[in-house]
């Protein structure tokens, strides 16, 4: 889970009724493929996403040092990691208690970067889960194994393990619009985006978004959602929109990306507030899209607000937002050059303090461009 963010949902999957396994990844049932067009070159700019893209490539510019695979894998622990903790508070068998202990031990190894040790522990947990015939233990273990593979960049293995998790979930009675099922579907979509399997990625993102929207719009759901569950489902929808928006941005689908980001920002403001760190991220990302479309005034408005909020709440990546503000402001005219230089230098100082070498390089390029414009 990303620090300071509730984007990553925390709910338990609800096991409701047995359903046959249906793989929408292969046939895209019920999913509309987005209009595709040849990407056009972006305008001259150094602007970038606030945090590293999690899906479908990496655009140029700064944006943090974490691998996109690592970001998604960290987010992945939200459902099943918390599920195992809650299970330990409920009635469990002796064998399940041992499995829960092993899963927690594996999580600790992962957090310490001891990946091989974690993998060995998870294989032991999976053996015990199958031996005890505990379906929920099997599900939790497969999910954690999939996330570990994702962290290690083993995307093909992670994909297979996530799909195996989904098979057991559906066999146990989970519905395809359960939040836990959707979150795994989102991670698969991001894996496909990273692998440039774009049709599968688009189908996955749209499946997640449409399923959650329909779930929230149901007038008489089979299982009414509590206020907390509804909030969590909306947050998961926000995460799906955010991930899809970055995928679209990376593929130069700027108009679609704008629409998706605006929806994500609306949810974030309503559920988490206007000064939440995720709000800053989304405002910055929306500014990136608007700048790419040539809507410079609107882009400046969003990134300026994001910069002010980032400074106010001492956002850990405020240097990225400040540098984007400086870059957009630089294109507003020579009368802003002094302010641009001041903001760049502030961002550079913060980048160096944080050890963000990518942002340092990005800002230095921005300062070099500013010098060229001063003398040009």
LINLIN-V921542 format. One record per pair of residues at least 24 apart in sequence whose ideal C-beta (glycine too) atoms are under 10 Angstrom apart, sorted by the first residue. I is the first residue (numbers start at 1). J is the second residue. If there is no record, write none. Layout:
((I	J) (I	J))
This chain:
((1	74) (1	75) (1	76) (1	77) (1	78) (1	81) (1	82) (2	51) (2	66) (2	71) (2	74) (2	75) (2	78) (2	239) (2	277) (2	278) (2	281) (3	74) (3	277) (3	316) (4	272) (4	276) (4	277) (4	278) (4	313) (4	315) (4	316) (5	51) (5	75) (5	235) (5	239) (5	268) (5	272) (5	276) (5	277) (5	278) (5	281) (6	78) (6	231) (6	232) (6	235) (6	238) (6	239) (6	268) (6	271) (6	272) (6	276) (6	277) (6	278) (7	75) (7	78) (7	235) (7	236) (7	238) (7	239) (7	240) (7	242) (7	243) (7	264) (7	267) (7	268) (7	271) (7	272) (7	276) (7	277) (7	278) (7	281) (7	282) (8	72) (8	74) (8	75) (8	76) (8	77) (8	78) (8	79) (8	183) (8	235) (8	236) (8	239) (9	75) (9	78) (9	79) (9	82) (9	179) (9	180) (9	182) (9	183) (9	186) (9	229) (9	231) (9	232) (9	233) (9	234) (9	235) (9	236) (9	237) (9	238) (9	239) (10	77) (10	78) (10	79) (10	81) (10	82) (10	83) (10	86) (10	179) (10	228) (10	232) (10	235) (10	236) (11	78) (11	79) (11	82) (11	83) (11	86) (11	178) (11	179) (11	180) (11	183) (11	228) (11	229) (11	231) (11	232) (11	233) (11	235) (11	236) (12	79) (12	80) (12	82) (12	83) (12	84) (12	86) (12	87) (12	136) (12	178) (12	179) (12	180) (12	229) (13	79) (13	80) (13	83) (13	136) (13	139) (13	143) (13	169) (13	172) (13	173) (13	174) (13	175) (13	178) (13	179) (13	180) (13	181) (13	182) (13	183) (13	184) (14	173) (14	174) (14	175) (14	178) (14	179) (14	180) (14	181) (14	223) (14	229) (15	135) (15	136) (15	139) (15	169) (15	170) (15	171) (15	172) (15	173) (15	174) (15	175) (15	178) (15	180) (16	172) (16	173) (16	174) (16	175) (16	178) (16	222) (16	223) (17	172) (17	173) (17	174) (17	175) (17	222) (18	170) (18	171) (18	172) (18	173) (18	174) (19	169) (19	170) (19	171) (19	172) (19	173) (19	174) (19	175) (19	176) (20	170) (20	171) (21	163) (21	166) (21	167) (21	168) (21	169) (21	170) (21	171) (22	166) (22	170) (22	176) (23	163) (23	166) (23	167) (24	176) (24	185) (24	200) (24	203) (24	204) (24	206) (24	207) (24	211) (25	159) (25	163) (25	166) (25	185) (25	188) (25	189) (25	192) (25	197) (25	200) (25	201) (25	203) (25	204) (25	207) (26	200) (26	203) (27	203) (28	199) (28	200) (28	202) (28	203) (28	204) (28	206) (28	207) (29	203) (29	207) (30	176) (30	203) (30	206) (30	207) (30	210) (30	211) (30	214) (31	202) (31	203) (31	204) (31	205) (31	206) (31	207) (31	208) (31	209) (31	210) (31	211) (32	202) (32	203) (32	206) (32	210) (33	198) (33	199) (33	202) (33	203) (33	206) (34	198) (34	199) (34	202) (34	203) (34	205) (34	206) (34	244) (34	247) (34	248) (34	251) (34	253) (34	256) (35	253) (35	255) (35	256) (36	198) (36	199) (36	202) (36	251) (36	253) (37	251) (37	252) (37	253) (38	252) (39	250) (39	251) (39	252) (39	253) (39	254) (40	252) (40	254) (40	292) (41	252) (42	249) (42	252) (42	254) (42	288) (42	291) (42	292) (42	293) (42	294) (43	291) (43	292) (43	293) (43	294) (43	296) (43	331) (44	331) (44	369) (45	288) (45	291) (45	292) (45	296) (45	299) (45	324) (45	327) (45	328) (45	330) (45	331) (45	366) (45	369) (46	323) (46	324) (46	326) (46	327) (46	328) (46	330) (46	362) (46	363) (46	365) (46	366) (46	369) (47	284) (47	287) (47	288) (47	289) (47	290) (47	291) (47	292) (47	299) (47	303) (47	320) (47	323) (47	324) (47	325) (47	326) (47	327) (47	328) (47	331) (47	362) (47	366) (48	249) (48	284) (48	285) (48	288) (48	320) (48	323) (48	324) (48	327) (48	358) (48	359) (48	362) (49	245) (49	246) (49	249) (49	250) (49	281) (49	284) (49	285) (49	288) (49	289) (49	320) (49	324) (50	277) (50	278) (50	280) (50	281) (50	282) (50	283) (50	284) (50	285) (50	287) (50	288) (50	303) (50	306) (50	310) (50	315) (50	317) (50	318) (50	320) (50	321) (50	324) (51	242) (51	246) (51	278) (51	281) (51	284) (51	285) (51	316) (51	317) (51	320) (52	246) (52	358) (53	190) (53	193) (53	194) (53	243) (53	245) (53	246) (53	247) (53	249) (53	250) (53	285) (54	186) (54	187) (54	189) (54	190) (54	193) (54	194) (54	239) (54	242) (54	243) (54	246) (54	247) (55	186) (55	187) (55	189) (55	190) (55	191) (55	192) (55	193) (55	194) (55	201) (55	204) (55	205) (55	242) (55	243) (55	244) (55	245) (55	246) (55	247) (55	248) (55	249) (55	250) (55	251) (56	189) (56	190) (56	192) (56	193) (56	194) (56	195) (56	196) (56	197) (56	198) (56	201) (56	202) (56	205) (56	243) (56	244) (56	246) (56	247) (56	248) (56	249) (56	250) (56	251) (57	193) (57	194) (57	196) (57	198) (57	246) (57	247) (57	249) (57	250) (57	251) (58	194) (58	246) (58	250) (59	246) (59	249) (59	250) (59	251) (59	252) (59	288) (59	292) (60	362) (60	365) (61	288) (61	320) (61	323) (61	324) (61	327) (61	358) (61	359) (61	361) (61	362) (61	365) (61	366) (62	317) (62	319) (62	320) (62	323) (62	324) (62	347) (62	351) (62	356) (62	357) (62	358) (62	359) (62	360) (62	361) (62	362) (62	363) (62	365) (62	366) (63	284) (63	285) (63	288) (63	317) (63	320) (63	324) (63	356) (63	358) (63	359) (63	362) (64	316) (64	317) (64	320) (64	354) (64	356) (64	358) (64	359) (65	354) (65	355) (65	356) (65	357) (65	358) (65	359) (67	151) (67	153) (67	194) (68	190) (68	193) (68	194) (68	246) (69	149) (69	150) (69	151) (69	152) (69	153) (69	154) (69	155) (69	158) (69	190) (69	191) (69	194) (70	150) (70	151) (70	152) (70	153) (71	150) (71	190) (71	243) (72	147) (72	150) (72	151) (72	158) (72	186) (72	187) (72	189) (72	190) (72	191) (72	193) (72	194) (72	243) (73	110) (73	146) (73	147) (73	148) (73	149) (73	150) (73	151) (73	152) (73	153) (73	158) (73	187) (73	190) (74	110) (74	111) (74	147) (74	150) (74	151) (75	147) (75	150) (75	183) (75	186) (75	187) (75	190) (75	239) (75	243) (76	143) (76	144) (76	146) (76	147) (76	148) (76	150) (76	151) (76	158) (76	162) (76	183) (76	184) (76	186) (76	187) (76	190) (77	107) (77	110) (77	111) (77	143) (77	144) (77	147) (78	179) (78	180) (78	183) (78	232) (78	235) (78	236) (78	239) (79	140) (79	143) (79	178) (79	179) (79	180) (79	181) (79	182) (79	183) (79	184) (79	236) (80	136) (80	139) (80	140) (80	141) (80	142) (80	143) (80	144) (80	146) (80	147) (80	165) (80	180) (80	183) (80	184) (81	107) (81	110) (81	140) (81	143) (81	144) (81	147) (83	136) (83	139) (83	140) (83	143) (83	180) (84	136) (84	137) (84	140) (84	141) (84	143) (84	144) (87	134) (87	136) (87	137) (87	140) (92	134) (92	136) (92	137) (93	132) (93	134) (93	137) (94	132) (95	128) (95	129) (95	131) (95	132) (95	133) (95	134) (95	137) (96	128) (96	129) (96	132) (96	134) (96	136) (96	137) (96	140) (98	124) (98	125) (98	128) (98	129) (98	132) (98	137) (99	124) (99	125) (99	126) (99	127) (99	128) (99	129) (99	131) (99	132) (99	134) (99	136) (99	137) (99	138) (99	140) (99	141) (100	125) (100	137) (100	140) (101	125) (102	126) (102	127) (102	128) (102	129) (102	137) (102	141) (102	144) (103	129) (103	137) (103	140) (103	141) (103	143) (103	144) (106	141) (106	144) (106	145) (106	148) (107	144) (107	147) (107	148) (109	148) (110	144) (110	147) (110	148) (110	151) (110	152) (113	151) (115	148) (115	149) (115	151) (115	152) (116	152) (118	144) (118	145) (118	148) (118	151) (118	152) (119	145) (119	148) (119	149) (119	152) (121	148) (122	146) (122	147) (122	148) (135	168) (135	169) (135	171) (135	172) (135	173) (136	168) (136	169) (136	172) (138	164) (138	165) (138	168) (138	169) (138	171) (138	172) (139	164) (139	165) (139	166) (139	167) (139	168) (139	169) (139	171) (139	172) (139	174) (139	180) (140	165) (140	168) (141	165) (141	168) (142	166) (142	167) (142	168) (142	169) (143	168) (143	169) (143	180) (143	183) (143	184) (143	187) (146	184) (146	187) (146	188) (146	191) (147	184) (147	187) (149	191) (150	187) (150	190) (150	191) (150	194) (153	194) (155	188) (155	190) (155	191) (155	192) (155	194) (155	195) (156	191) (156	195) (158	187) (158	188) (158	191) (159	187) (159	188) (159	191) (159	192) (159	195) (159	197) (162	187) (162	188) (162	191) (163	188) (175	211) (175	215) (175	222) (175	223) (176	207) (176	211) (176	215) (177	207) (177	208) (177	210) (177	211) (177	212) (177	213) (177	214) (177	215) (177	216) (177	218) (177	221) (177	233) (178	211) (178	215) (178	223) (178	233) (179	211) (179	212) (179	215) (179	225) (179	229) (179	232) (179	233) (179	235) (179	236) (179	237) (180	236) (181	208) (181	211) (182	207) (182	208) (182	209) (182	211) (182	212) (182	215) (182	233) (182	236) (182	237) (182	239) (182	240) (183	208) (183	236) (183	239) (183	240) (184	208) (185	211) (185	240) (186	212) (186	236) (186	239) (186	240) (186	243) (186	244) (187	243) (189	240) (189	243) (189	244) (189	247) (190	243) (190	244) (190	246) (190	247) (192	247) (193	243) (193	244) (193	246) (193	247) (193	250) (193	251) (194	247) (196	251) (198	247) (198	251) (201	243) (201	244) (201	247) (201	251) (202	244) (202	247) (202	248) (202	251) (202	253) (204	240) (204	243) (204	244) (204	247) (205	240) (205	241) (205	243) (205	244) (205	245) (205	247) (205	248) (205	260) (206	240) (206	244) (207	240) (208	236) (208	237) (208	239) (208	240) (208	241) (208	243) (208	244) (209	237) (209	240) (209	241) (209	243) (209	244) (209	260) (209	263) (210	240) (211	237) (211	240) (212	236) (212	237) (212	238) (212	239) (212	240) (212	241) (213	237) (213	240) (213	241) (213	263) (230	271) (231	267) (231	270) (231	271) (231	272) (232	271) (234	267) (234	268) (234	270) (234	271) (235	267) (235	268) (235	271) (235	272) (235	278) (236	267) (237	263) (237	264) (237	267) (237	271) (238	263) (238	264) (238	265) (238	266) (238	267) (238	268) (238	269) (238	270) (238	271) (238	272) (238	278) (238	282) (239	264) (239	267) (239	268) (239	278) (240	264) (241	265) (241	266) (241	267) (241	268) (241	282) (242	267) (242	268) (242	278) (242	281) (242	282) (242	285) (245	282) (245	285) (245	286) (245	288) (245	289) (246	285) (246	288) (246	289) (248	289) (249	285) (249	286) (249	288) (249	289) (249	292) (252	292) (253	289) (254	288) (254	289) (254	290) (254	291) (254	292) (254	293) (254	294) (254	295) (255	289) (255	293) (256	289) (257	285) (257	286) (257	288) (257	289) (257	290) (257	292) (257	293) (258	286) (258	289) (258	290) (258	292) (258	293) (258	295) (258	298) (259	289) (260	286) (260	289) (261	285) (261	286) (261	287) (261	288) (261	289) (261	290) (261	302) (262	286) (262	289) (265	302) (274	305) (274	309) (275	309) (275	312) (275	313) (275	315) (276	309) (276	313) (277	309) (277	310) (277	313) (277	314) (277	315) (277	316) (277	317) (277	318) (279	305) (279	306) (279	309) (279	310) (279	313) (279	315) (280	305) (280	306) (280	307) (280	308) (280	309) (280	310) (280	311) (280	312) (280	313) (280	315) (280	317) (280	318) (280	320) (280	321) (281	306) (281	310) (281	315) (281	317) (281	320) (281	321) (282	306) (283	307) (283	309) (283	310) (283	321) (284	309) (284	310) (284	315) (284	317) (284	318) (284	320) (284	321) (284	324) (284	325) (285	324) (287	321) (287	324) (287	325) (287	328) (288	324) (288	328) (290	328) (291	324) (291	327) (291	328) (291	331) (296	328) (296	329) (296	331) (296	332) (297	328) (297	332) (299	324) (299	325) (299	328) (299	331) (300	324) (300	325) (300	328) (300	329) (300	331) (300	332) (301	328) (302	328) (303	327) (303	328) (303	329) (304	328) (304	329) (307	343) (307	346) (307	347) (310	350) (311	346) (311	350) (316	350) (316	354) (316	356) (317	350) (317	351) (317	354) (317	356) (317	359) (318	346) (318	347) (318	350) (318	354) (319	346) (319	347) (319	348) (319	349) (319	350) (319	351) (319	352) (319	353) (319	354) (319	356) (319	359) (319	360) (319	362) (319	363) (320	347) (320	350) (320	351) (320	354) (320	356) (320	358) (320	359) (320	362) (320	363) (321	347) (322	346) (322	347) (322	348) (322	349) (322	350) (322	351) (322	359) (322	363) (323	347) (323	348) (323	350) (323	351) (323	359) (323	360) (323	362) (323	363) (323	365) (323	366) (323	367) (324	362) (324	366) (326	363) (326	366) (326	367) (326	370) (327	362) (327	363) (327	365) (327	366) (327	369) (327	370) (330	366) (330	367) (330	369) (330	370) (330	373) (331	369) (331	373) (333	373) (334	373) (334	374) (337	370) (337	371) (337	373) (337	374) (340	366) (340	367) (340	369) (340	370) (340	373) (340	374) (341	366) (341	367) (341	370) (341	371) (341	374) (344	369) (344	370))
